[in-house]
Amino acid sequence: MSHDPRLARLSIAEKAALTSGSDFWHTTAVGDVPSIMVTDGPHGVRKQPAGADLDLGASEPATCFPPAVALGSTWDAELVGRVGAALGREARAMGVSVLLGPGVNLKRTPLGGRNFEYYAEDPLLTGVLATAWVQGLQSQGVGASLKHFAVNSQETDRMRVSADVDERTLRELYLRAFQRVVRQAQPWTVMCAYNRINGVYAAQHRWLLTEVLRGEWGFEGLVVSDWGAVVDRVASVHAGLDLTMPGPADAGDRALVEAVEQGVLDPADLDTAAARVLALVDRAVAAADPDATYDQAAHHALAREAAARGVVLLKNDGGLLPLPRRDVSLAVIGEFARTPRYQGGGSSQINPTRLDDALTEITALTSAPVVFAAGYQPDGSADDTLLAEAVAAACGSDVAVVFVGTAHETEGRDRDDLDLPAAHRALVEQVAAANPNTVVVLSNGAVLLTSPWDRAVPALVEGWLLGQAGGGALADVLFGVVNPSGRLTETIPLRLAHHPSHLDFPGEAGHVRYGEGLHAGYRGFDAREQEVAYPFGHGLSYTSFGYGQAAATVSGDLIEVRVPVTNTGDRDGREIVQVYASLPGSPVRRAPRELKGFAVVDVAAGQTAEAVVHIERAELAYWDPRLGRWAVEGGGYLLAAGASSRDLRTSVTVEVTGDDTRAPLTADSSLGEWLADPQGAAVLGQALAASSSGSGALAAMAADPAVSLFLASLPLSRLAGFPGSTFGPDAIAQLVAAANA
């Protein structure tokens, strides 16, 4: 990268200046190298005017698409790709070269204040959807910024906290979505996180930014810091960070110059960073189009389509939904119906081009009487008068539709609990007691506890934060204009204390321990056989689906699973067929089942369609810390297909050829490990037999089953300390050499 001939014409100071911003949103212009603009955010273009850098409400109008919490629930990569392309068109029309997204951090805890910006608690689902988003965005000549790299799953102490996580968990869960997006979509940039990983700041983590991201994954673009994430410019540039934002960062620039001049920093490191900035600027300038425009109405329609697909029907007892569009009077209750919650707080906050509310859209779709009652104050607080008016409205109507949810989720602060606000819960309970035909619609950026109040509610709709067209999308779903097909991307527990992360969040003294390890999210609930309110992947439809027998074929490194899906109802519908893998009898510690593929299938009423799910062999791999690489264990994998992680309808077993996972034996390997290894057992057996010519004590001990169990954990090297042992250091070295020959 550093071979760019322009570098030879630049001074050390000019190279340093290139590697930091000129202000909040622009790179630094040097000589004939122009400045380019980068800006937030993942679900809309937040372009701020000069001088309004920290004013989150002062941005040019742009389409507020559904945040990732809702977009993820579509499980629809094609749709997510179209949203990405639309964001690209808007960014290009607004002169933005890089849009800072998508966020692909896992929802490790449901308390994460920024969970509304992230897709799922599963890395495969996250990676597939984010890849589509990046490909869509970059198809329009606008760069993505994959963030926040890495292990950035909380807001508490986010600028300093060390996420302490073992390498297997890190590789299999928290890096895996990043790996997929980098390899399949090559985002123009990757944004490093604020936090530390095992004690080292992400911005100066050479193993992460250089060895893994570039060396292993082949990343070709630029690494940019999160805003204010850089503590030490010199250490960061050496680690592989190319661009520090925001700027100007004069002190850091001077530190780089001094480090190069004093021989502390290799000049090649600075050259490489500067060259990557030049390459990004070149790419952006070549793709810029000063005449670019976009169709606001078409983008709003796309936002409405995506929002409706992200709605999850959690419960629909007695078929209360969809609502008829005439002859049934409605009480629409809850301030959120009139004043929608449609996005979270922080850097992703968008000034929408328009904003639909559910009350107006519901009224437009029905010819029956509609009455409205606020039920609570605009700030979400209780009001006895408003509550009484809401109950009266419910009593006087055929159906009550109650809009409730969280008051606020935001970047910079995690949530304190998962409870529905007290005023909202009281409203639900009293309305449900007054009218048995009560529908509850939730507006929230992350999961809420629904138990026990949902027992009295026949229909429950998870409406998330749906962006500017969410009001119309909810009306479409409630009246059946859109048959709901959204699926949960995170488990809804019965209690916060049940969550796998509960005892290790948010940490203390600058550290958060990822104590649940591999058993994050649904993996942990399943491993403990923990009852949940609604499982990962759950979502209902206004029709029903039957599954035929799954079939699978293995061709090279690709497994193809085919599942016949029959629409057994009277409405056209969409099913999300999910395939989970397990390996019965595996000695490798694993979750009971893991999502390995999924497919969106549209099936007409009474018809059958075939879902085709492709699973790459590499998706079955686990990270082997002994070998320091990915490995696929051979054997018969059970592939179970169904409508959620706990609604598995059909399965098939496929034989997969494994990799060589034999770990070299060492002097510190236990006798049990030696005896479990065929070559090691043969070599050790011969040595023990030979030792019988001496005292024979070791051979006799090994021959006694009870004693051999006792000795199984003994490292081979410790044999030297036993009386009469002939296993001195030289003999043990010869055994190790013979076993690994």
C-alpha positions, -999 to +999 in steps of 0.1 A: +000+000+000+028+024+009+042+024-027+018+053-037+042+077-055+025+107-040+040+098-006+075+107-018+062+143-024+048+146+011+066+156+042+064+136+074+041+163+088+018+162+058+016+124+061+007+127+097-020+153+089-036+129+064-041+104+092-064+126+113-096+145+105-098+182+098-131+185+118-159+163+130-169+149+096-141+155+071-107+141+063-078+166+060-069+181+026-032+182+019-018+198-012-039+185-042-055+158-020-090+169-013-111+163+018-140+139+019-170+137+042-180+108+064-211+108+086-235+087+107-254+065+106-266+029+101-303+036+093-302+071+078-278+098+067-272+122+095-255+151+077-250+180+101-243+216+091-211+233+100-210+243+136-236+218+148-213+189+154-228+178+188-263+190+181-280+156+175-312+172+163-296+195+137-292+175+105-304+177+070-337+157+065-331+122+054-351+090+053-351+073+087-352+037+078-359+010+105-330+007+129-312-027+129-333-040+157-363-040+133-344-046+101-327-077+116-361-091+124-370-093+087-343-121+084-344-109+047-310-102+032-325-091-001-346-065+016-317-053+038-296-050+006-322-027-009-323-005+022-285-003+020-287+008-017-312+034-008-290+048+019-262+049-006-283+069-030-291+094-003-256+097+009-242+103-026-269+129-032-259+147+000-221+146-008-213+120+018-185+095+009-186+071+038-217+062+059-207+050+094-224+016+096-234-011+099-231-020+135-225-057+139-218-061+176-237-090+192-265-083+216-247-100+245-270-085+271-306-073+266-296-042+287-273-029+260-283+007+254-272+005+218-289-028+210-313-010+187-284-004+163-274-040+162-290-069+144-290-100+166-276-122+194-263-146+167-232-140+146-244-158+114-276-139+111-258-106+119-231-114+093-255-123+065-277-092+069-248-068+074-231-082+043-262-075+023-264-039+037-227-032+029-230-046-006-262-025-012-246+007+001-213+003-018-231-005-050-240+032-051-204+044-048-206+051-010-183+034+015-194+015+046-177+016+080-181-017+097-183-011+134-175-013+163-144-036+160-146-053+184-164-068+215-183-036+220-215-049+235-222-024+263-223+013+269-214+013+306-178+026+308-176+021+270-146+044+266-123+024+289-138-010+299-118-041+290-139-069+275-122-100+289-130-129+267-113-162+258-100-166+223-125-194+213-155-173+223-139-142+207-134-160+174-167-179+172-190-152+184-177-117+186-155-116+155-174-139+133-198-114+118-170-090+111-151-118+094-180-127+071-186-090+061-150-083+054-144-114+033-177-112+014-183-075+010-149-057+016-162-026+033-143+005+024-136+011+061-137-006+095-142+014+126-124+003+157-142+004+190-136+025+222-131-004+246-102-025+254-100-062+245-083-083+272-066-051+284-055-035+251-074-007+235-090-016+202-074+014+186-039+001+194-045-036+192-021-048+165-032-084+168-068-073+160-062-046+134-033-061+115-028-098+122-064-108+121-082-081+101-056-078+074-034-108+077-061-135+082-092-120+066-076-100+038-091-066+046-080-041+019-096-009+032-090+017+058-093+014+096-108+045+112-112+052+149-145+057+166-148+094+175-124+100+204-112+064+207-075+071+202-054+073+234-020+071+218-016+080+181+018+065+178+008+031+192-024+032+172-006+038+138+018+011+146-011-012+154-027-006+121-051+023+127-051+046+096-074+075+104-081+092+138-114+110+141-124+137+148-099+164+141-079+185+140-055+164+162-025+187+161-008+172+192-012+137+178+002+147+145+032+162+162+037+130+182+038+110+150+063+133+134+086+131+165+082+094+168+093+089+132+122+114+135+134+098+167+132+063+154+104+053+178+079+046+149+089+029+117+084+054+088+067+026+069+039+024+094+030+061+088+035+057+051+011+028+051-016+047+070-013+078+048-014+056+017-047+040+028-062+075+034-051+085-001-067+053-015-100+060+003-100+096-010-093+085-045-121+059-044-146+085-030-137+112-055-140+087-084-175+077-072-188+112-064-217+125-085-226+162-079-259+157-098-271+127-078-306+128-065-330+103-048-367+098-047-380+106-013-414+091-018-399+058-031-376+057-001-404+063+023-423+034+007-393+012+011-390+022+047-427+012+052-421-021+035-390-029+056-407-018+088-438-040+082-415-070+075-397-063+108-428-065+130-430-097+150-463-112+160-455-127+193-490-139+203-524-141+186-548-162+207-581-168+191-571-152+158-579-117+171-556-103+145-558-093+117-585-067+124-614-063+100-614-030+081-650-023+088-678-031+113-655-034+143-651-002+165-616+005+177-601+022+207-566+032+199-549+038+233-515+051+242-496+083+234-471+063+213-499+058+187-501+095+182-465+104+190-444+075+178-412+062+192-393+054+160-356+056+167-331+056+195-308+083+208-272+091+201-252+094+169-277+076+147-305+100+154-321+111+121-342+141+111-368+123+090-382+135+057-417+128+071-431+109+100-462+086+100-481+079+132-502+048+138-533+066+149-536+084+115-527+053+095-552+031+114-579+056+109-572+057+072-575+019+068-608+014+085-643+026+079-654+017+115-654+042+144-620+049+160-616+067+193-583+077+208-571+079+245-536+089+255-535+067+286-503+083+299-483+115+296-461+122+266-431+116+288-444+081+296-454+090+332-487+080+348-518+102+348-549+089+366-573+110+345-557+098+312-558+062+325-595+064+334-603+079+299-584+050+283-603+023+302-636+040+293-626+041+256-618+004+258-651-005+274-670+013+247-652-003+217-651-038+202-613-040+202-587-021+221-553-015+206-528-004+232-495+012+223-468+010+250-431+006+252-398+020+265-393+057+271-358+058+258-328+038+246-296+056+237-260+054+229-239+062+260-261+045+286-273+010+292-307+002+305-314-005+342-339-032+337-362-049+311-395-039+326-423-022+309-426+013+325-450+012+354-476+036+338-476+015+306-480-018+325-509-004+345-525+008+313-522-027+297-535-045+328-565-022+332-575-021+296-572-059+292-594-063+323-620-039+307-619-054+272-610-091+265-602-082+229-570-063+236-541-060+213-508-047+227-483-031+204-448-026+217-423+002+207-389-005+221-352-007+210-345-040+228-364-068+244-389-061+272-402-086+298-437-096+288-445-119+317-468-120+336-490-092+320-491-109+286-512-137+300-542-114+300-536-101+265-547-123+235-526-105+209-491-091+213-472-073+185-435-065+189-432-033+170-396-023+179-384+011+167-396+011+131-383+044+116-403+071+100-428+049+082-435+027+113-470+040+119-481+029+084-463-004+087-480-012+120-514-003+105-506-026+075-498-055+099-528-049+122-553-050+094-536-078+074-525-057+045-492-073+053-491-108+067-465-106+095-433-126+090-408-110+114-388-132+137-370-125+169-333-120+167-329-121+205-345-142+232-372-127+254-365-142+289-390-146+317-367-128+341-336-107+336-317-130+361-322-159+337-301-143+310-267-159+305-249-126+308-266-115+340-239-123+365-211-108+344-226-074+333-216-046+333-184-055+352-164-036+377-130-018+381-126-014+344-132-050+334-162-070+322-158-107+321-176-126+294-182-155+318-209-172+298-183-178+271-198-196+241-232-198+257-244-163+248-280-156+240-301-185+230-271-208+232-271-203+270-308-206+274-307-239+255-277-252+273-294-248+307-328-259+293-341-226+306-378-218+300-382-185+281-411-162+272-404-162+235-374-180+219-349-168+194-364-170+159-400-169+171-427-151+152-463-159+141-482-154+109-519-150+100-516-183+082-500-216+092-472-237+077-465-274+076-430-288+071-422-318+050-391-341+055-358-322+052-332-336+027-296-327+025-267-332+001-230-325+006-211-313-024-175-303-017-176-276+009-213-269+006-242-285+023-276-280+007-307-285+028-341-286+012-373-284+031-409-285+016-431-259+033-468-260+028-491-230+035-520-248+053-540-216+059-562-194+037-538-164+033-506-160+013-477-159+037-440-158+042-421-184+064-385-180+077-371-215+076-342-218+101-316-246+102-298-254+134-268-277+136-256-300+164-231-328+166-243-355+190-215-371+210-189-344+202-162-341+228-158-305+219-177-281+242-206-267+222-240-251+225-269-276+220-277-261+187-265-232+166-281-213+137-262-223+105-285-211+077-320-198+069-342-190+040-372-167+033-399-185+015-431-170+001-459-195-001-494-190-015-524-202+004-527-240+000-495-243-019-461-259-012-427-243-018-393-256-012-369-237+011-333-241+000-307-234+027-270-234+019-245-241+047-208-236+041-187-264+056-166-236+073-197-226+093-194-259+112-159-251+123-149-243+159-118-225+170-093-249+183-071-230+208-046-259+209-039-256+172-046-219+168-069-224+139-104-233+128-112-269+126-142-290+114-149-320+135-159-350+115-191-369+121-228-370+116-242-335+120-279-332+129-295-304+109-328-295+123-352-271+104-380-252+120-398-219+128-376-210+158-347-224+179-373-242+199-399-251+172-379-276+151-401-295+127-379-318+107-343-329+107-317-347+086-282-361+094-253-354+071-218-370+073-191-344+072-154-352+068-133-337+096-100-319+096-069-333+112-072-320+148-044-340+164-026-317+188+011-324+192+019-342+225+044-325+248+060-333+281+032-314+298+005-335+281-013-357+307-010-395+307-047-395+297-040-374+267-010-396+258-031-428+261-060-413+241-037-406+212-030-438+192+006-430+184+012-416+218-003-447+235+019-470+214+050-451+222+042-448+259+031-484+261+064-496+248+082-474+273+062-486+302+068-522+291+105-516+290+104-501+324+092-534+338+128-546+335+136-522+364+113-519+394+082-524+373+064-500+396+051-477+369+040-505+347+022-521+375+005-489+384-006-483+348-020-518+346-043-512+376-075-497+363-083-477+394-047-463+396-047-455+359-078-434+363-061-416+392-030-410+371-048-398+340-043-362+348-006-365+356+016-347+331+042-370+316+071-349+329+060-357+365+069-393+360+105-384+366+097-378+403+084-413+410+107-437+429+125-461+405+114-441+375+135-445+344+117-415+328+143-388+331+143-356+310+162-372+281+139-402+280+108-380+280+122-358+252+127-390+232+091-400+239+078-367+227+099-368+196+087-404+188+051-396+194+051-366+171+073-381+144 
